[in-house]
Amino acid sequence: MNNSALIFSLEKKNFYSITPLVASIDQNEKLDGFDILLESDVDSKKIQSYLERYDKVIFAFSFRTAQLEKIYSSMDDLYSNLKTQDLNKIIFVAGGSHPTGDPLSTLRLGFDYAFIGEGELSFSLFLEKWLNNDKLETTPGIAYLAEDKEKLIVNPSPPQIKLDDYPMISRQRKLFPPLEITRGCSFGCAFCQVPSIFNKKTRHRSPDVILETVQWMAKHKLDDIRFITPNSFGYLSQKPKETNEEEIIDLLTKIKNTDGIKRVFFGTFPGEVRPETVTQSIMTKLKKIVSNKKIAIGLQSGSDKILRMYHRGHSVEEGLRAIKYIRDAGFIPIVDFIFGLPDATEADEFQSIEVIKSLSKIGSKIRAHVFMPLPGSKLANAPVGKTSKKIRKELGKLSKQGVIEGNWTHQEKYAEETWKIIQKINSLSIIRKRG
């Protein structure tokens, strides 16, 4: 048995991000000197049992800003209940969208290192150094605190990976998330983290690599195929607002015709489509191939002023036209709106309400969100979203009528509580290992 272990905190909310890391480690021949453990609901008692078996442990988390409360609670439990000598055997590392956007708050939680951006390459290099007892601080793409625990140091990032060189699923450990076919986004929505994380660069996996993975899945009775992509209709496009219809339809047709594949889902969670890329032609062709009845699309506001202000990249008219194409093809449009954006007036939000009402009449469903400032986005320092009493009342009515999915009151409370956690962490002293 190895005397070292890498423990991943694996749960439903980070399953998509952890799987590629695990798969990339498994295929790296240099990284076979430690055990890999996948654990959910990890607490100090469970970690203590591992520390009795292993001399060295890396404990890895991946999380979004919305998960901060749980991460804070977990780290507080570990630091409060583990002995000093045990804590000093553990290296705590974190990656994901929150550590990328706000490494300082991540390190304040007690993490030793935060990984910035994609982790397949940087994390593998980190693990190689760990195995060889090299200096971990020289790893590209990480952030850490200087020895005085006051100054934040962020190392330069490594080159972006070529997606085709890294697996989408973990065949060895039977982890099968939706297939990530595109990474990054060329648009610059001010409220979104993705453009800043990937420097507005978009990369795609090749059809051949995707098909090889699908064929393997089919042979192992994994017959539902779904995709991760910021913009489904942007796959292999040469320009952000163009649709490479031929390549998309060709890929989906080949997947559908693969022996053993029963259902193909495209343009729905965990992917969506942007209004500029929706055409009547692609919707008509897509209907004959895919199994999903719904298409997710982001409109975000019924106010052209707000769409321009936050660099959404399309108008309300373009959004409504795209939604009509989706509906005309026989799909149910699932349309995203954000309320409480900075500088959005009550009049702007009433425009969104009116658009929502008109969309509901043609069979659309709405997902309404409260603005949450995300680390790394252009609006990172803005306050959490607030709406007027009149707007809240209208949204409550639409929620009760079933026009808006979910409970609007819960949305507001969720955003407010997450914001409070961020403020609390930023006001606390840095959690330090003792001794």
Secondary structure, DSSP 8 states (H G I E B T S, - for coil): --SEEEEEE--GGGHHHHHHHHHHHHT-TT--SSEEEEESS--HHHHHHHHTT-SEEEEEEE--GGGHHHHHHHHHHHHHHS-HHHHTTEEEEEESHHHHH-HHHHHHTT-SEEE-S--HHHHHHHHHHHHTT--GGG-TTEEEE-TTS-SEEE--------GGGS-SSBTTTTB---EE-EE--SS--TT-SHHHHTTT--EE--HHHHHHHHHHHHHTT--EE-EEBS-GGGTT-SSTT---HHHHHHHHHHHHTSTT--EE--SSTTB-B-GGG--HHHHHHHHTT---SEEEEEEE-S-HHHHHHTT--S-HHHHHHHHHHHHHTT-EEEEEEEES-TT--HHHHHHHHHHHHHHHHTT-EEEEEE----TTSTTTTS------HHHHHHHHHHHHTTSBSS-HHHHHHHHHHHHHHHHHHHHS-------
